[in-house]
């Protein structure tokens, strides 16, 4: 690996851009895949060029979110970060930056959403009650 290549591998960031997240969601669903595998899972109206997909996956590799392996002539990409860990990281960042590091404010905004059904709210209540029971028991 060249000195430049090893420097690129050290580029890290905690959060994904919108398009990087779109690609990571497909890789998480696949477990691993090539540029073509990921592009084939995107909605047809997305219409991304192969080279654009390859660039996005290369950037994800440089940022340390995926690992690439040569499989014949094709590169195969595997997520290095689990989806639930990324979700937790994203929510912590959102709580810190948009909700003044007050998780209750974030949850209040969520439950005040008129789009939530009664069933959604019951699910949220059950999750909170289960967490409280686990913490006290």
C-alpha positions in Angstrom: 0.0 0.0 0.0 1.3 3.5 -0.8 1.9 6.1 1.8 -1.1 8.0 0.4 -3.3 4.9 0.6 -2.4 4.3 4.3 -3.1 8.0 5.0 -6.5 7.7 3.4 -7.4 4.7 5.6 -6.9 6.8 8.7 -9.6 9.3 7.6 -12.4 8.7 10.1 -15.7 10.4 10.9 -18.5 9.3 13.1 -21.4 10.0 10.9 -22.4 9.1 7.4 -23.7 11.4 4.7 -27.2 10.7 3.3 -25.9 8.8 0.3 -23.3 6.9 2.4 -26.1 5.8 4.7 -28.2 4.8 1.7 -25.4 2.5 0.6 -24.7 1.2 4.2 -28.3 0.3 4.6 -28.1 -1.9 1.5 -24.8 -3.5 2.7 -26.3 -4.2 6.1 -29.2 -5.9 4.4 -26.8 -7.9 2.1 -24.2 -8.7 4.7 -21.6 -8.1 2.0 -21.7 -7.1 -1.7 -20.1 -5.6 -4.8 -20.8 -2.2 -6.3 -23.3 -3.9 -8.7 -25.0 -5.8 -5.8 -25.6 -2.5 -3.9 -26.7 -0.6 -7.1 -29.1 -3.3 -8.0 -30.9 -2.9 -4.6 -31.4 0.9 -5.0 -34.7 2.2 -6.4 -34.7 2.3 -10.3 -35.3 6.0 -10.3 -32.0 6.4 -8.3 -30.1 5.7 -11.6 -26.6 6.0 -10.3 -23.6 5.3 -12.6 -21.4 2.3 -11.7 -18.5 4.7 -11.2 -20.5 6.8 -8.7 -21.4 3.7 -6.7 -17.7 2.6 -6.7 -16.6 6.0 -5.5 -19.2 6.0 -2.6 -18.0 2.5 -1.5 -14.4 3.5 -1.8 -15.1 6.5 0.5 -16.9 4.3 3.0 -13.8 2.0 2.9 -11.5 5.0 3.5 -13.6 6.2 6.4 -13.4 2.7 8.0 -17.2 1.9 7.7 -16.6 -1.0 5.3 -13.8 -3.4 4.4 -13.0 -4.2 0.8 -11.7 -7.6 -0.5 -10.7 -8.5 -4.0 -12.9 -11.4 -5.2 -11.5 -12.2 -8.6 -11.8 -9.0 -10.6 -14.5 -7.6 -8.3 -14.2 -5.8 -5.0 -16.5 -7.1 -2.3 -17.5 -4.8 0.6 -18.4 -5.9 4.1 -19.7 -3.5 6.8 -17.3 -3.1 9.7 -19.9 -1.3 11.9 -23.2 -3.0 13.0 -26.3 -1.1 12.1 -27.6 -0.9 15.7 -24.3 0.6 16.8 -24.5 3.2 14.1 -28.1 3.9 15.1 -27.1 4.4 18.7 -24.2 6.7 17.7 -26.5 8.8 15.4 -29.1 9.2 18.1 -26.5 10.2 20.7 -25.2 12.8 18.2 -28.7 14.0 17.5 -29.5 14.3 21.2 -26.3 16.2 21.8 -26.4 18.6 18.9 -30.1 19.3 18.3 -31.7 18.5 21.7 -29.1 20.1 24.1 -27.9 16.7 25.2 -31.3 16.1 26.8 -32.7 12.7 25.7 -36.1 13.4 27.3 -36.5 16.4 24.9 -35.7 14.1 21.9 -38.3 11.6 23.1 -40.8 14.3 23.8 -40.5 15.6 20.2 -40.9 12.0 19.0 -44.1 11.2 21.0 -45.6 14.6 20.2 -45.5 13.7 16.5 -49.1 13.6 15.3 -48.1 10.9 12.8 -47.6 8.3 15.6 -50.4 5.8 16.0 -51.8 4.7 19.3 -50.0 1.3 18.6 -46.7 3.1 18.1 -47.1 4.9 21.4 -48.0 1.7 23.2 -44.9 0.1 21.7 -42.8 3.0 23.0 -44.4 2.7 26.5 -43.7 -1.0 26.6 -40.0 -0.4 25.7 -39.6 2.3 28.4 -41.3 0.1 31.0 -39.1 -2.9 30.0 -36.0 -0.7 30.4 -37.1 0.6 33.8 -37.8 -3.0 35.0 -34.4 -4.2 33.7 -32.6 -1.2 35.4 -34.3 -1.8 38.8 -34.1 -5.6 38.8 
